[in-house]
Amino acid sequence: MENHFSNELSGKIALVTGGTKGLGKAIADRLEKAGAKVIIIARSKPEANGNMHFIPADLSTAAGTEKVIKEVQSKFGQLDILINNMGGSDTPAGGFAAITDENWEKTIQTNLIAAVRLDRGFLPQMLARKSGVIIHVASIQGRLPLHESTLPYAAAKAGLINYSKGLSKEVSPKGVRVLTVSPGWIATTTNTGFLERIAENAKITIEEATKSVMDALGGIPFGRPALPAEIAEFIGFLVSPKANYLTGTEYVVDGGTIPTI
Ligand SMILES: NC(=O)c1ccc[n+]([C@@H]2O[C@H](COP(=O)([O-])OP(=O)(O)OC[C@H]3O[C@@H](n4cnc5c(N)ncnc54)[C@H](OP(=O)(O)O)[C@@H]3O)[C@@H](O)[C@H]2O)c1
């Protein structure tokens, strides 16, 4: 099959946080197909990383982030594309009262501060070259918060969306584009496991569990979650020269889930 984006990112160095699974893996594959040299970060080593450069690090800590910045600078010298994809929530169910300070702090570190630290580490060389693209992967929960266990996650993603806009105002005049992508529900392997647990606990089928998640979101007009590759394709476009005029904007990719304009 013809590769429509071959070599579009040739010569570019791209870093994808959480690039070993789910959406991050799909983004890393898409950028590599477009010709970029791809660096992926996660806590545990993937079974295979092909030609991608893997750096093990816990990005929810300052030390983990510092390690990544140093290794990229010493091995590659520069970074052209930074995809802040890593994120998630593991806070317990039980409502607002069950969520501790520790849960809040960990979720905010993972979903907001990790990106702030990486941006701060890589922006100086991007600004010096007047070139670079930074993507922040947020979530529709930044605009459509769910309660129960994801209160901190939703608040952290709202903070990330706001921060991304503010940062774009500061650095876009100096040549660096900053964008936010807010996916709706994505069919990742982690989410498949989540559905299996719901089905097992509630003694329902996977289809019924899928419907219960879609109902909790107020329905997905498209009738299904996104495939990771569908979100990755859009991010591949955003970081390409075709999107050179785009900066400071948030793109919701949710199959129509958010009900408001
Ligand atoms: N899935 C969805 O439905 C959905 C919806 C909206 C938005 N999003 C957003 O999309 C992004 C990707 O989500 P996903 O569902 O694709 O995630 P995922 O499948 O759970 O994968 C998470 C990735 O991040 C890595 N990771 C997690 N914690 C880390 C840490 N502290 N330090 C370094 N790496 C870490 C994981 O590897 P290790 O575990 O080995 O570290 C893995 O590579 C997140 O920002 C998420 O909030 C997802």
The ligand as a Gaussian input file, in Angstrom:
#p B3LYP/6-31G(d) Opt

LIG

0 1
 N       -7.680000       5.368000      26.885000
 C       -8.639000       6.291000      26.848000
 O       -9.832000       5.987000      26.714000
 C       -8.261000       7.746000      26.949000
 C       -9.268000       8.712000      26.806000
 C       -8.928000      10.052000      26.861000
 C       -7.618000      10.419000      27.079000
 N       -6.665000       9.468000      27.241000
 C       -5.295000       9.913000      27.473000
 O       -4.465000       9.367000      26.478000
 C       -3.152000       9.159000      27.010000
 C       -2.719000       7.722000      26.774000
 O       -3.637000       6.871000      27.457000
 P       -3.703000       5.291000      27.172000
 O       -5.064000       4.872000      27.592000
 O       -3.202000       4.995000      25.822000
 O       -2.659000       4.778000      28.272000
 P       -2.192000       3.279000      28.601000
 O       -2.631000       2.327000      27.549000
 O       -2.576000       3.020000      30.022000
 O       -0.609000       3.413000      28.513000
 C        0.051000       4.307000      29.362000
 C        1.490000       4.436000      28.906000
 O        2.166000       5.362000      29.754000
 C        3.220000       4.693000      30.468000
 N        3.249000       5.266000      31.821000
 C        2.258000       5.257000      32.734000
 N        2.658000       5.876000      33.860000
 C        3.924000       6.295000      33.634000
 C        4.889000       7.005000      34.412000
 N        4.625000       7.396000      35.669000
 N        6.098000       7.266000      33.862000
 C        6.392000       6.865000      32.594000
 N        5.516000       6.200000      31.807000
 C        4.309000       5.916000      32.332000
 C        2.841000       3.221000      30.398000
 O        3.946000       2.344000      30.516000
 P        4.438000       1.785000      31.964000
 O        3.204000       1.334000      32.685000
 O        5.399000       0.698000      31.632000
 O        5.100000       2.939000      32.633000
 C        2.258000       3.137000      28.992000
 O        3.291000       3.130000      28.019000
 C       -3.232000       9.546000      28.484000
 O       -2.798000      10.876000      28.668000
 C       -4.713000       9.435000      28.790000
 O       -5.088000      10.259000      29.869000
 C       -6.944000       8.141000      27.183000

